[in-house]
Amino acid sequence: MNATEPRRRWWPRSVRARTALAAASAAAVILAGIGWWLHHDVYRRSTQIAEDQAKDQLWALCAQLEQGVVPDPTSVVPYEVVATGRRTAVASGGALSRAYPDTHHVMPAPPTAEESAETTTVRLPVNPGYDPHDPLDMAGGTHQVITADIDPDRLGREEAAALGVAPDATLRVYVVVLPYTAEAITRTTDRLLLRAGLIGLVLIAAAAYFAVRVALRPVEAIRVLTASVTASDPRERVTVPATGHEISALATTINTTLQRLDNAAAQQRRFVADAAHELRSPLTTLLASLEVALAYPERTDWPAAATTAARQTRRLHALAEDLLLLARLDTRAPAVRTDTVDLTALASRMTEQYPLTERPLTLVCDSTTPAHAHGNPDDYERLLRNLIDNAARHAAHRVRITVRNEDARVVLTVHDDGPGVPAEDAERVFERFVRLDDARSRDHGGTGLGLAIARDLAHRHRGTLTLTPRTLGACFELRLPRAPDPAGEQRASPRSRTSVPTGTDRSEGDNSGRVPDH
Protein backbone atom coordinates (compact mmCIF):
# COMPACT_ATOMS: atom_id res chain seq x y z
CA MET A 1 0.00 0.00 0.00
CA ASN A 2 1.48 3.26 -1.11
CA ALA A 3 1.49 6.23 1.26
CA THR A 4 1.61 9.81 0.09
CA GLU A 5 4.55 11.71 1.49
CA PRO A 6 3.48 14.89 3.34
CA ARG A 7 4.38 17.95 1.29
CA ARG A 8 6.28 20.83 2.78
CA ARG A 9 4.47 24.11 2.33
CA TRP A 10 7.61 26.00 1.42
CA TRP A 11 8.80 23.40 -1.07
CA PRO A 12 7.61 23.84 -4.70
CA ARG A 13 5.34 21.13 -6.06
CA SER A 14 6.60 21.18 -9.65
CA VAL A 15 9.55 18.97 -10.53
CA ARG A 16 10.69 21.69 -12.91
CA ALA A 17 10.69 24.29 -10.13
CA ARG A 18 12.41 21.90 -7.72
CA THR A 19 15.11 21.12 -10.25
CA ALA A 20 15.62 24.80 -11.05
CA LEU A 21 15.83 25.61 -7.35
CA ALA A 22 18.26 22.76 -6.72
CA ALA A 23 20.42 23.76 -9.69
CA ALA A 24 20.42 27.41 -8.60
CA SER A 25 21.28 26.45 -5.02
CA ALA A 26 24.13 24.22 -6.13
CA ALA A 27 25.38 26.90 -8.51
CA ALA A 28 25.13 29.51 -5.74
CA VAL A 29 27.30 27.41 -3.45
CA ILE A 30 29.85 26.84 -6.23
CA LEU A 31 29.85 30.50 -7.29
CA ALA A 32 30.17 31.61 -3.67
CA GLY A 33 33.22 29.42 -3.27
CA ILE A 34 34.70 30.70 -6.52
CA GLY A 35 33.92 34.31 -5.53
CA TRP A 36 35.56 33.85 -2.14
CA TRP A 37 38.67 32.46 -3.79
CA LEU A 38 38.74 35.23 -6.41
CA HIS A 39 38.24 37.90 -3.75
CA HIS A 40 41.25 36.76 -1.78
CA ASP A 41 43.34 36.08 -4.88
CA VAL A 42 42.64 39.52 -6.36
CA TYR A 43 43.36 41.20 -3.05
CA ARG A 44 46.58 39.23 -2.63
CA ARG A 45 47.78 40.01 -6.15
CA SER A 46 46.81 43.68 -5.87
CA THR A 47 48.62 43.93 -2.55
CA GLN A 48 51.65 42.26 -4.09
CA ILE A 49 51.63 44.81 -6.91
CA ALA A 50 51.44 47.65 -4.37
CA GLU A 51 54.38 46.14 -2.46
CA ASP A 52 56.40 45.81 -5.64
CA GLN A 53 55.70 49.45 -6.46
CA ALA A 54 56.74 50.48 -2.93
CA LYS A 55 59.98 48.49 -3.24
CA ASP A 56 60.79 50.12 -6.56
CA GLN A 57 60.20 53.50 -4.95
CA LEU A 58 62.35 52.47 -1.98
CA TRP A 59 65.39 51.54 -4.04
CA ALA A 60 65.03 54.64 -6.16
CA LEU A 61 65.02 56.80 -3.03
CA CYS A 62 68.08 54.99 -1.66
CA ALA A 63 69.94 55.61 -4.91
CA GLN A 64 69.15 59.34 -4.78
CA LEU A 65 70.17 59.64 -1.14
CA GLU A 66 73.49 57.89 -1.72
CA GLN A 67 74.21 60.52 -4.38
CA GLY A 68 73.34 63.34 -1.93
CA VAL A 69 70.10 64.26 -3.72
CA VAL A 70 67.05 65.15 -1.64
CA PRO A 71 64.06 63.25 -3.13
CA ASP A 72 61.12 65.10 -4.69
CA PRO A 73 58.26 65.55 -2.15
CA THR A 74 55.61 65.28 -4.90
CA SER A 75 55.77 61.49 -4.96
CA VAL A 76 52.69 59.36 -5.47
CA VAL A 77 53.89 56.80 -2.94
CA PRO A 78 54.18 58.18 0.64
CA TYR A 79 57.69 58.04 2.08
CA GLU A 80 59.84 59.53 4.77
CA VAL A 81 63.62 59.60 5.33
CA VAL A 82 64.86 59.91 8.92
CA ALA A 83 68.38 60.07 10.29
CA THR A 84 70.03 59.55 13.63
CA GLY A 85 70.74 62.77 15.53
CA ARG A 86 68.06 64.72 13.67
CA ARG A 87 64.54 65.48 14.93
CA THR A 88 63.06 66.50 11.59
CA ALA A 89 62.75 64.31 8.57
CA VAL A 90 65.47 64.46 5.96
CA ALA A 91 62.78 64.22 3.31
CA SER A 92 59.12 63.21 3.03
CA GLY A 93 56.71 62.99 0.19
CA GLY A 94 53.25 62.00 -0.90
CA ALA A 95 50.48 61.82 1.66
CA LEU A 96 52.95 61.92 4.56
CA SER A 97 54.17 65.40 3.68
CA ARG A 98 50.59 66.61 3.45
CA ALA A 99 49.51 64.94 6.70
CA TYR A 100 52.37 66.24 8.83
CA PRO A 101 53.67 69.53 7.42
CA ASP A 102 56.42 71.35 9.32
CA THR A 103 56.71 68.73 12.10
CA HIS A 104 59.41 66.39 13.27
CA HIS A 105 59.61 63.02 11.67
CA VAL A 106 56.74 60.61 12.43
CA MET A 107 58.59 57.42 11.61
CA PRO A 108 60.89 55.77 14.21
CA ALA A 109 64.57 56.73 14.17
CA PRO A 110 66.86 54.16 12.56
CA PRO A 111 69.01 51.84 14.67
CA THR A 112 72.69 51.47 14.09
CA ALA A 113 72.84 48.42 11.83
CA GLU A 114 73.81 47.24 8.43
CA GLU A 115 71.59 48.10 5.48
CA SER A 116 68.56 45.84 5.33
CA ALA A 117 65.16 45.80 3.75
CA GLU A 118 62.15 44.57 5.69
CA THR A 119 58.40 44.92 5.83
CA THR A 120 56.70 46.02 9.02
CA THR A 121 53.75 48.04 10.25
CA VAL A 122 53.76 51.49 11.80
CA ARG A 123 50.97 53.35 13.60
CA LEU A 124 51.07 57.02 12.69
CA PRO A 125 50.18 59.70 15.23
CA VAL A 126 46.98 61.73 14.96
CA ASN A 127 47.24 65.31 13.81
CA PRO A 128 44.66 68.03 14.51
CA GLY A 129 43.26 67.86 11.00
CA TYR A 130 42.83 64.08 10.91
CA ASP A 131 39.64 62.88 9.23
CA PRO A 132 38.95 59.21 10.05
CA HIS A 133 36.32 58.99 7.27
CA ASP A 134 38.83 59.99 4.59
CA PRO A 135 40.55 56.79 3.36
CA LEU A 136 43.41 58.90 1.91
CA ASP A 137 44.17 60.55 5.25
CA MET A 138 47.05 58.53 6.69
CA ALA A 139 47.19 60.19 10.11
CA GLY A 140 46.14 58.01 13.01
CA GLY A 141 46.17 54.78 11.04
CA THR A 142 48.31 51.66 11.11
CA HIS A 143 50.08 51.12 7.80
CA GLN A 144 52.40 48.61 6.26
CA VAL A 145 55.83 50.05 5.42
CA ILE A 146 58.99 48.89 3.70
CA THR A 147 62.29 50.17 5.07
CA ALA A 148 65.91 50.32 4.03
CA ASP A 149 68.90 51.61 6.04
CA ILE A 150 71.89 53.54 4.63
CA ASP A 151 75.05 53.31 6.77
CA PRO A 152 77.48 56.29 7.22
CA ASP A 153 80.22 54.56 5.20
CA ARG A 154 77.99 54.70 2.14
CA LEU A 155 77.70 58.46 2.32
CA GLY A 156 80.54 60.86 1.70
CA ARG A 157 80.94 64.07 3.59
CA GLU A 158 79.67 66.11 0.64
CA GLU A 159 76.57 63.89 0.25
CA ALA A 160 75.90 64.06 4.01
CA ALA A 161 76.27 67.82 4.00
CA ALA A 162 73.93 68.09 1.00
CA LEU A 163 71.34 66.05 2.89
CA GLY A 164 71.83 68.05 6.10
CA VAL A 165 72.91 65.14 8.29
CA ALA A 166 76.08 64.43 10.27
CA PRO A 167 78.80 62.42 8.48
CA ASP A 168 78.34 59.53 10.95
CA ALA A 169 74.52 59.51 10.75
CA THR A 170 72.54 56.47 9.66
CA LEU A 171 69.58 57.05 7.36
CA ARG A 172 66.41 54.96 7.23
CA VAL A 173 64.02 55.22 4.33
CA TYR A 174 60.32 54.41 4.98
CA VAL A 175 57.97 53.76 2.06
CA VAL A 176 54.29 53.20 2.89
CA VAL A 177 52.49 50.41 1.04
CA LEU A 178 49.19 51.90 -0.06
CA PRO A 179 46.27 49.46 0.53
CA TYR A 180 43.72 51.69 -1.17
CA THR A 181 44.44 50.48 -4.68
CA ALA A 182 44.21 46.81 -3.72
CA GLU A 183 41.03 47.42 -1.77
CA ALA A 184 39.51 49.41 -4.59
CA ILE A 185 40.34 46.73 -7.14
CA THR A 186 38.94 44.07 -4.82
CA ARG A 187 35.70 45.98 -4.24
CA THR A 188 35.27 46.51 -7.96
CA THR A 189 35.90 42.85 -8.61
CA ASP A 190 33.44 41.86 -5.88
CA ARG A 191 30.71 44.00 -7.42
CA LEU A 192 31.33 42.54 -10.85
CA LEU A 193 31.34 39.00 -9.46
CA LEU A 194 28.12 39.63 -7.53
CA ARG A 195 26.33 40.93 -10.61
CA ALA A 196 27.68 38.18 -12.80
CA GLY A 197 26.80 35.59 -10.16
CA LEU A 198 23.20 36.78 -9.85
CA ILE A 199 22.77 36.84 -13.61
CA GLY A 200 24.39 33.40 -13.83
CA LEU A 201 22.06 31.99 -11.17
CA VAL A 202 19.02 33.28 -13.01
CA LEU A 203 20.28 31.83 -16.29
CA ILE A 204 21.15 28.49 -14.67
CA ALA A 205 17.73 28.23 -12.99
CA ALA A 206 15.97 29.14 -16.25
CA ALA A 207 18.05 26.67 -18.25
CA ALA A 208 17.39 23.90 -15.71
CA TYR A 209 13.68 24.71 -15.65
CA PHE A 210 13.23 24.57 -19.41
CA ALA A 211 15.57 21.60 -19.83
CA VAL A 212 13.55 19.57 -17.34
CA ARG A 213 10.35 20.80 -18.94
CA VAL A 214 11.48 19.48 -22.31
CA ALA A 215 12.76 16.25 -20.76
CA LEU A 216 9.45 15.64 -18.95
CA ARG A 217 7.26 16.01 -22.03
CA PRO A 218 7.40 12.25 -22.73
CA VAL A 219 6.57 11.62 -19.07
CA GLU A 220 3.52 13.85 -19.34
CA ALA A 221 2.46 11.99 -22.48
CA ILE A 222 2.91 8.71 -20.60
CA ARG A 223 0.85 10.07 -17.70
CA VAL A 224 -2.00 11.10 -19.99
CA LEU A 225 -2.08 7.72 -21.72
CA THR A 226 -1.82 5.82 -18.44
CA ALA A 227 -4.67 7.87 -16.98
CA SER A 228 -6.87 6.71 -19.86
CA VAL A 229 -6.40 3.04 -18.89
CA THR A 230 -9.45 1.57 -17.17
CA ALA A 231 -9.99 -1.72 -15.40
CA SER A 232 -12.46 -2.84 -18.05
CA ASP A 233 -10.16 -1.99 -20.96
CA PRO A 234 -6.46 -2.01 -20.04
CA ARG A 235 -5.33 -2.37 -23.66
CA GLU A 236 -3.93 1.14 -24.04
CA ARG A 237 -0.14 1.33 -24.45
CA VAL A 238 2.27 4.22 -24.19
CA THR A 239 4.68 5.20 -26.95
CA VAL A 240 8.27 4.22 -26.25
CA PRO A 241 10.68 7.03 -27.25
CA ALA A 242 13.41 6.00 -29.66
CA THR A 243 16.11 7.80 -27.67
CA GLY A 244 16.88 4.81 -25.48
CA HIS A 245 17.26 6.85 -22.26
CA GLU A 246 15.55 6.48 -18.87
CA ILE A 247 12.19 7.65 -20.24
CA SER A 248 12.27 4.76 -22.70
CA ALA A 249 12.91 2.34 -19.84
CA LEU A 250 9.99 3.89 -17.93
CA ALA A 251 7.69 3.56 -20.94
CA THR A 252 8.75 -0.05 -21.45
CA THR A 253 8.13 -0.86 -17.79
CA ILE A 254 4.70 0.78 -17.88
CA ASN A 255 3.78 -1.15 -21.03
CA THR A 256 4.89 -4.36 -19.33
CA THR A 257 2.80 -3.49 -16.28
CA LEU A 258 -0.20 -2.69 -18.46
CA GLN A 259 0.25 -5.98 -20.28
CA ARG A 260 0.27 -7.81 -16.96
CA LEU A 261 -2.89 -5.97 -15.93
CA ASP A 262 -4.48 -6.88 -19.26
CA ASN A 263 -3.51 -10.52 -18.80
CA ALA A 264 -4.79 -10.48 -15.22
CA ALA A 265 -8.10 -8.96 -16.31
CA ALA A 266 -8.47 -11.53 -19.09
CA GLN A 267 -7.59 -14.32 -16.67
CA GLN A 268 -10.13 -13.03 -14.18
CA ARG A 269 -12.82 -12.94 -16.85
CA ARG A 270 -11.98 -16.48 -17.90
CA PHE A 271 -11.94 -17.59 -14.28
CA VAL A 272 -15.38 -16.13 -13.61
CA ALA A 273 -16.77 -17.66 -16.81
CA ASP A 274 -15.24 -21.07 -16.05
CA ALA A 275 -16.41 -20.98 -12.43
CA ALA A 276 -19.94 -20.13 -13.55
CA HIS A 277 -19.81 -22.95 -16.09
CA GLU A 278 -18.55 -25.43 -13.51
CA LEU A 279 -21.23 -24.43 -11.06
CA ARG A 280 -23.92 -24.58 -13.70
CA SER A 281 -23.19 -28.19 -14.72
CA PRO A 282 -23.91 -29.90 -11.37
CA LEU A 283 -26.74 -27.50 -10.66
CA THR A 284 -28.34 -28.38 -14.01
CA THR A 285 -27.98 -32.11 -13.32
CA LEU A 286 -29.34 -31.72 -9.79
CA LEU A 287 -32.26 -29.56 -10.90
CA ALA A 288 -33.15 -31.92 -13.79
CA SER A 289 -33.18 -35.02 -11.57
CA LEU A 290 -35.31 -33.30 -8.93
CA GLU A 291 -37.78 -31.91 -11.49
CA VAL A 292 -38.19 -35.36 -13.07
CA ALA A 293 -38.69 -36.92 -9.63
CA LEU A 294 -41.27 -34.31 -8.70
CA ALA A 295 -43.07 -34.66 -12.06
CA TYR A 296 -43.35 -38.45 -11.79
CA PRO A 297 -43.17 -39.21 -8.09
CA GLU A 298 -44.84 -42.63 -8.39
CA ARG A 299 -42.31 -43.82 -10.99
CA THR A 300 -39.23 -42.26 -9.36
CA ASP A 301 -36.49 -44.38 -7.81
CA TRP A 302 -36.08 -42.10 -4.79
CA PRO A 303 -32.92 -43.76 -3.43
CA ALA A 304 -31.25 -43.33 -6.83
CA ALA A 305 -32.50 -39.73 -7.08
CA ALA A 306 -31.16 -38.99 -3.59
CA THR A 307 -27.82 -40.58 -4.52
CA THR A 308 -27.59 -38.41 -7.64
CA ALA A 309 -28.50 -35.30 -5.65
CA ALA A 310 -25.90 -36.14 -3.00
CA ARG A 311 -23.23 -36.75 -5.64
CA GLN A 312 -23.90 -33.43 -7.36
CA THR A 313 -24.07 -31.65 -4.00
CA ARG A 314 -20.68 -33.08 -3.07
CA ARG A 315 -19.37 -31.90 -6.42
CA LEU A 316 -20.70 -28.40 -5.74
CA HIS A 317 -19.21 -28.50 -2.25
CA ALA A 318 -15.82 -29.58 -3.61
CA LEU A 319 -15.89 -26.81 -6.21
CA ALA A 320 -16.87 -24.22 -3.62
CA GLU A 321 -14.08 -25.40 -1.33
CA ASP A 322 -11.57 -25.17 -4.20
CA LEU A 323 -12.71 -21.66 -5.11
CA LEU A 324 -12.49 -20.51 -1.50
CA LEU A 325 -9.03 -22.01 -1.13
CA LEU A 326 -7.86 -20.31 -4.33
CA ALA A 327 -9.21 -17.00 -3.07
CA ARG A 328 -7.31 -17.49 0.19
CA LEU A 329 -4.12 -18.39 -1.65
CA ASP A 330 -4.46 -15.39 -3.94
CA THR A 331 -4.40 -13.08 -0.92
CA ARG A 332 -0.93 -14.42 -0.05
CA ALA A 333 -2.11 -14.79 3.55
CA PRO A 334 0.44 -16.44 5.88
CA ALA A 335 -0.16 -19.98 7.00
CA VAL A 336 -2.28 -20.30 10.11
CA ARG A 337 -0.16 -23.14 11.47
CA THR A 338 3.52 -23.80 10.93
CA ASP A 339 4.69 -27.18 12.14
CA THR A 340 7.37 -29.66 11.21
CA VAL A 341 5.65 -32.28 9.02
CA ASP A 342 7.07 -35.70 8.16
CA LEU A 343 6.12 -36.03 4.50
CA THR A 344 7.10 -39.71 4.46
CA ALA A 345 4.64 -40.53 7.24
CA LEU A 346 1.98 -38.33 5.58
CA ALA A 347 2.39 -40.08 2.22
CA SER A 348 2.26 -43.54 3.83
CA ARG A 349 -0.87 -42.68 5.79
CA MET A 350 -2.66 -41.22 2.78
CA THR A 351 -1.73 -44.26 0.68
CA GLU A 352 -3.22 -46.59 3.28
CA GLN A 353 -6.37 -44.49 3.74
CA TYR A 354 -6.99 -43.64 0.10
CA PRO A 355 -10.60 -44.56 -0.89
CA LEU A 356 -11.15 -47.48 -3.25
CA THR A 357 -11.84 -46.87 -6.92
CA GLU A 358 -14.12 -48.65 -9.37
CA ARG A 359 -11.17 -50.21 -11.25
CA PRO A 360 -8.12 -52.18 -10.10
CA LEU A 361 -5.38 -49.74 -9.11
CA THR A 362 -2.26 -50.16 -6.96
CA LEU A 363 -0.95 -47.27 -4.83
CA VAL A 364 2.67 -47.65 -3.76
CA CYS A 365 4.48 -45.38 -1.27
CA ASP A 366 8.22 -45.85 -1.51
CA SER A 367 10.40 -43.95 0.96
CA THR A 368 13.83 -44.39 2.54
CA THR A 369 13.89 -42.09 5.55
CA PRO A 370 11.75 -39.48 7.32
CA ALA A 371 11.61 -36.26 5.36
CA HIS A 372 10.65 -33.17 7.35
CA ALA A 373 9.45 -29.80 6.08
CA HIS A 374 8.04 -26.73 7.78
CA GLY A 375 4.44 -25.84 6.98
CA ASN A 376 0.78 -26.39 7.61
CA PRO A 377 -0.07 -30.11 7.88
CA ASP A 378 -3.55 -29.53 6.41
CA ASP A 379 -2.05 -27.74 3.40
CA TYR A 380 0.44 -30.53 2.82
CA GLU A 381 -2.34 -33.12 3.06
CA ARG A 382 -4.47 -31.19 0.57
CA LEU A 383 -1.53 -30.82 -1.80
CA LEU A 384 -0.65 -34.50 -1.72
CA ARG A 385 -4.29 -35.58 -2.00
CA ASN A 386 -4.72 -33.45 -5.11
CA LEU A 387 -1.66 -35.06 -6.70
CA ILE A 388 -2.82 -38.57 -5.78
CA ASP A 389 -6.37 -37.91 -7.03
CA ASN A 390 -5.01 -36.60 -10.31
CA ALA A 391 -2.69 -39.58 -10.73
CA ALA A 392 -5.40 -42.10 -9.77
CA ARG A 393 -7.77 -40.55 -12.27
CA HIS A 394 -5.37 -41.17 -15.18
CA ALA A 395 -3.33 -44.20 -14.12
CA ALA A 396 -3.81 -47.46 -15.95
CA HIS A 397 -2.83 -49.80 -13.12
CA ARG A 398 -0.34 -48.21 -10.74
CA VAL A 399 0.54 -44.98 -8.90
CA ARG A 400 3.94 -44.71 -7.22
CA ILE A 401 4.77 -42.10 -4.52
CA THR A 402 8.38 -41.52 -3.49
CA VAL A 403 9.80 -39.28 -0.79
CA ARG A 404 13.51 -38.61 -0.35
CA ASN A 405 15.94 -36.07 1.11
CA GLU A 406 18.16 -34.37 -1.41
CA ASP A 407 20.69 -31.95 0.14
CA ALA A 408 18.68 -29.06 1.60
CA ARG A 409 15.46 -30.15 -0.13
CA VAL A 410 12.74 -32.71 0.35
CA VAL A 411 11.67 -34.23 -2.98
CA LEU A 412 8.25 -35.90 -3.30
CA THR A 413 7.13 -37.43 -6.60
CA VAL A 414 3.79 -38.87 -7.69
CA HIS A 415 4.13 -41.02 -10.80
CA ASP A 416 1.31 -42.75 -12.67
CA ASP A 417 1.42 -45.14 -15.64
CA GLY A 418 -1.28 -43.38 -17.58
CA PRO A 419 -1.14 -41.70 -21.03
CA GLY A 420 1.06 -38.86 -19.76
CA VAL A 421 1.05 -35.16 -20.68
CA PRO A 422 2.39 -33.69 -23.94
CA ALA A 423 5.54 -31.60 -23.46
CA GLU A 424 3.85 -28.48 -24.80
CA ASP A 425 1.20 -28.74 -22.05
CA ALA A 426 3.66 -29.25 -19.15
CA GLU A 427 2.90 -25.78 -17.75
CA ARG A 428 -0.63 -25.44 -19.02
CA VAL A 429 -1.90 -28.26 -16.77
CA PHE A 430 -1.25 -25.99 -13.76
CA GLU A 431 -3.59 -23.28 -15.01
CA ARG A 432 -7.04 -22.99 -13.49
CA PHE A 433 -9.97 -24.83 -15.10
CA VAL A 434 -7.66 -26.44 -17.67
CA ARG A 435 -8.53 -29.94 -18.88
CA LEU A 436 -6.59 -31.65 -21.59
CA ASP A 437 -9.42 -34.19 -21.91
CA ASP A 438 -12.48 -32.17 -21.01
CA ALA A 439 -15.24 -34.76 -21.40
CA ARG A 440 -13.37 -37.51 -19.54
CA SER A 441 -12.50 -35.13 -16.74
CA ARG A 442 -16.11 -34.19 -16.20
CA ASP A 443 -17.11 -37.84 -16.08
CA HIS A 444 -14.57 -38.45 -13.34
CA GLY A 445 -15.49 -35.38 -11.33
CA GLY A 446 -12.47 -33.17 -12.06
CA THR A 447 -12.93 -29.44 -11.68
CA GLY A 448 -9.72 -28.22 -13.32
CA LEU A 449 -8.48 -26.62 -10.08
CA GLY A 450 -6.58 -29.38 -8.29
CA LEU A 451 -3.16 -28.90 -9.87
CA ALA A 452 -3.49 -25.11 -9.69
CA ILE A 453 -4.21 -25.38 -5.97
CA ALA A 454 -1.33 -27.83 -5.49
CA ARG A 455 1.17 -25.47 -7.14
CA ASP A 456 -0.11 -22.47 -5.16
CA LEU A 457 0.26 -24.45 -1.95
CA ALA A 458 3.80 -25.44 -2.94
CA HIS A 459 4.71 -21.82 -3.63
CA ARG A 460 3.13 -20.80 -0.34
CA HIS A 461 5.59 -23.09 1.43
CA ARG A 462 8.56 -21.78 -0.60
CA GLY A 463 8.61 -24.87 -2.77
CA THR A 464 8.10 -25.81 -6.42
CA LEU A 465 5.79 -28.21 -8.22
CA THR A 466 6.71 -29.25 -11.75
CA LEU A 467 5.89 -31.94 -14.27
CA THR A 468 9.04 -33.93 -14.99
CA PRO A 469 9.39 -35.76 -18.32
CA ARG A 470 8.90 -39.54 -18.26
CA THR A 471 8.67 -42.15 -21.01
CA LEU A 472 5.55 -43.62 -19.41
CA GLY A 473 2.82 -41.68 -17.64
CA ALA A 474 3.05 -38.37 -15.82
CA CYS A 475 5.37 -37.61 -12.89
CA PHE A 476 4.75 -34.57 -10.68
CA GLU A 477 7.74 -33.51 -8.57
CA LEU A 478 7.35 -31.44 -5.40
CA ARG A 479 10.46 -29.78 -3.92
CA LEU A 480 10.33 -28.17 -0.48
CA PRO A 481 12.95 -26.70 1.88
CA ARG A 482 14.15 -29.38 4.22
CA ALA A 483 13.58 -28.90 7.95
CA PRO A 484 15.76 -30.38 10.70
CA ASP A 485 14.42 -33.39 12.54
CA PRO A 486 12.37 -32.51 15.65
CA ALA A 487 14.20 -32.81 18.95
CA GLY A 488 14.12 -36.31 20.41
CA GLU A 489 12.91 -37.98 17.22
CA GLN A 490 14.28 -41.42 16.51
CA ARG A 491 15.54 -41.64 12.95
CA ALA A 492 13.98 -44.41 10.91
CA SER A 493 16.67 -46.55 9.31
CA PRO A 494 14.70 -49.39 7.61
CA ARG A 495 13.25 -48.82 4.20
CA SER A 496 9.46 -48.43 4.30
CA ARG A 497 7.28 -49.48 1.42
CA THR A 498 3.49 -49.29 1.54
CA SER A 499 1.44 -50.87 -1.20
CA VAL A 500 -2.33 -50.62 -1.20
CA PRO A 501 -4.29 -52.31 -3.99
CA THR A 502 -7.72 -50.89 -4.68
CA GLY A 503 -10.47 -53.07 -6.00
CA THR A 504 -13.90 -52.85 -7.52
CA ASP A 505 -15.73 -52.80 -4.17
CA ARG A 506 -15.52 -49.04 -4.00
CA SER A 507 -16.99 -47.11 -1.09
CA GLU A 508 -18.24 -43.57 -1.65
CA GLY A 509 -15.32 -41.26 -0.65
CA ASP A 510 -14.81 -37.60 0.00
CA ASN A 511 -14.22 -35.81 -3.27
CA SER A 512 -13.35 -32.44 -1.78
CA GLY A 513 -9.72 -32.80 -2.81
CA ARG A 514 -10.19 -33.98 -6.39
CA VAL A 515 -8.27 -32.16 -9.08
CA PRO A 516 -8.47 -31.59 -12.80
CA ASP A 517 -7.45 -33.95 -15.52
CA HIS A 518 -4.14 -33.33 -17.15
Secondary structure as GFF3:
##gff-version 3
##sequence-region A 1 518
A	DSSP	alpha_helix	15	66	.	.	.	ID=ss1
A	DSSP	beta_strand	79	83	.	.	.	ID=ss2
A	DSSP	beta_strand	91	93	.	.	.	ID=ss3
A	DSSP	alpha_helix	95	99	.	.	.	ID=ss4
A	DSSP	beta_strand	117	123	.	.	.	ID=ss5
A	DSSP	beta_strand	142	150	.	.	.	ID=ss6
A	DSSP	three_ten_helix	152	154	.	.	.	ID=ss7
A	DSSP	alpha_helix	157	163	.	.	.	ID=ss8
A	DSSP	beta_strand	171	176	.	.	.	ID=ss9
A	DSSP	alpha_helix	180	215	.	.	.	ID=ss10
A	DSSP	alpha_helix	217	227	.	.	.	ID=ss11
A	DSSP	alpha_helix	246	295	.	.	.	ID=ss12
A	DSSP	three_ten_helix	297	299	.	.	.	ID=ss13
A	DSSP	alpha_helix	302	330	.	.	.	ID=ss14
A	DSSP	beta_strand	339	342	.	.	.	ID=ss15
A	DSSP	alpha_helix	343	353	.	.	.	ID=ss16
A	DSSP	beta_strand	361	367	.	.	.	ID=ss17
A	DSSP	beta_strand	372	375	.	.	.	ID=ss18
A	DSSP	alpha_helix	377	394	.	.	.	ID=ss19
A	DSSP	beta_strand	398	406	.	.	.	ID=ss20
A	DSSP	beta_strand	409	416	.	.	.	ID=ss21
A	DSSP	three_ten_helix	423	425	.	.	.	ID=ss22
A	DSSP	three_ten_helix	428	430	.	.	.	ID=ss23
A	DSSP	alpha_helix	438	443	.	.	.	ID=ss24
A	DSSP	alpha_helix	450	460	.	.	.	ID=ss25
A	DSSP	beta_strand	464	468	.	.	.	ID=ss26
A	DSSP	beta_strand	475	481	.	.	.	ID=ss27
A	DSSP	beta_strand	496	502	.	.	.	ID=ss28
###
